[in-house]
Amino acid sequence: MLTSLAIFVKQRRKLLHLSQPDLAAKAGVGLRFVRELEQGKPTLQLDKVNAVLRLFGHELAPAPLDRSLLIA
């Protein structure tokens, strides 16, 4: 299952007509990292995630949890 982050990055990359190698080069990360990010790998280095997101004018930041979705 892909995470919303993985979907976001893949959609933005395609919207800008960037290949995975292009995105990796522009963000200063490795191609393997971009592939793992787009595949929804659960463990990633946040500094690298933010390097990719900055290309799209975004950054990863704390967000409140929707407590209604949690199982008690």
Secondary structure, 3 states (H helix, E strand, C coil): CCCHHHHHHHHHHHHCCCCHHHHHHHHCCCHHHHHHHHCCCCCCCHHHHHHHHHCCCCCCCCCCCCHHHCCC
